[in-house]
Amino acid sequence: MAACERVLIDAGLNSTLHANGTDIEGEWDTVFAAIKRCHEVVHGMGVPSIFTTVKVGTRIDRDQTMEQKVKSVQEKMER
């Protein structure tokens, strides 16, 4: 995971590592190129098999960051 985190940082992506994976925020092509690069790097380290699960969320009505989504829930909980 550390190798992939470096790839995401090098790609200039906003990412959040957590116990069950990593949230990645950015432009479509950049995100998927970074995921591909993660596989290349980890295979290059001698790992023969990698399994990656990807969930994708997009929205076109407004801009909203991962941080804003979390903040919205936290604000609702304070009410």
C-alpha positions as CSV (number, residue, x, y, z in Angstrom):
1,M,0.0,0.0,0.0
2,A,2.9,2.4,0.7
3,A,4.1,2.0,-2.9
4,C,0.6,2.9,-4.2
5,E,0.3,5.9,-1.8
6,R,3.6,7.2,-3.3
7,V,2.1,6.8,-6.8
8,L,-1.0,8.7,-5.9
9,I,1.0,11.5,-4.3
10,D,3.3,11.7,-7.4
11,A,0.2,11.9,-9.6
12,G,-0.9,14.9,-7.6
13,L,-4.2,13.3,-6.5
14,N,-6.0,13.9,-3.3
15,S,-6.3,10.6,-1.5
16,T,-7.3,9.4,2.0
17,L,-5.9,6.1,3.2
18,H,-8.2,4.3,5.7
19,A,-8.5,0.8,7.2
20,N,-10.5,-0.6,4.3
21,G,-8.9,1.1,1.3
22,T,-8.0,4.4,-0.2
23,D,-10.4,7.2,-1.4
24,I,-9.0,8.9,-4.4
25,E,-10.2,12.3,-5.8
26,G,-9.3,13.8,-9.1
27,E,-9.9,13.9,-12.8
28,W,-11.0,10.6,-14.4
29,D,-8.0,10.0,-16.6
30,T,-5.5,10.9,-13.9
31,V,-7.2,8.6,-11.3
32,F,-7.3,5.6,-13.6
33,A,-3.8,6.2,-14.9
34,A,-2.6,6.2,-11.3
35,I,-4.5,3.0,-10.5
36,K,-2.8,1.4,-13.5
37,R,0.5,2.7,-12.3
38,C,-0.1,1.2,-8.9
39,H,-0.5,-2.2,-10.5
40,E,2.7,-1.7,-12.6
41,V,4.7,-0.7,-9.5
42,V,3.5,-3.5,-7.3
43,H,4.0,-6.1,-10.0
44,G,7.5,-4.6,-10.5
45,M,8.1,-5.4,-6.8
46,G,7.6,-9.1,-7.6
47,V,3.9,-9.4,-6.6
48,P,2.4,-11.9,-9.2
49,S,-1.3,-11.2,-8.5
50,I,-3.2,-8.0,-7.5
51,F,-6.9,-7.7,-6.9
52,T,-8.3,-4.1,-7.0
53,T,-11.9,-3.1,-6.3
54,V,-13.0,0.3,-7.7
55,K,-16.2,2.2,-6.9
56,V,-16.7,5.3,-9.0
57,G,-18.8,8.3,-8.1
58,T,-19.4,11.2,-10.4
59,R,-21.6,14.2,-10.3
60,I,-22.3,17.0,-12.9
61,D,-24.6,19.3,-11.0
62,R,-21.9,20.8,-8.8
63,D,-18.4,20.5,-7.5
64,Q,-18.1,18.7,-4.2
65,T,-14.9,17.3,-2.6
66,M,-14.6,14.3,-0.3
67,E,-13.9,16.6,2.5
68,Q,-17.1,18.6,1.9
69,K,-19.1,15.4,1.9
70,V,-17.7,14.4,5.3
71,K,-18.3,17.9,6.7
72,S,-21.9,17.9,5.5
73,V,-22.6,14.7,7.5
74,Q,-20.8,16.0,10.5
75,E,-22.8,19.2,10.4
76,K,-26.1,17.2,10.2
77,M,-25.0,15.1,13.2
78,E,-24.5,18.3,15.3
79,R,-28.1,19.5,14.8
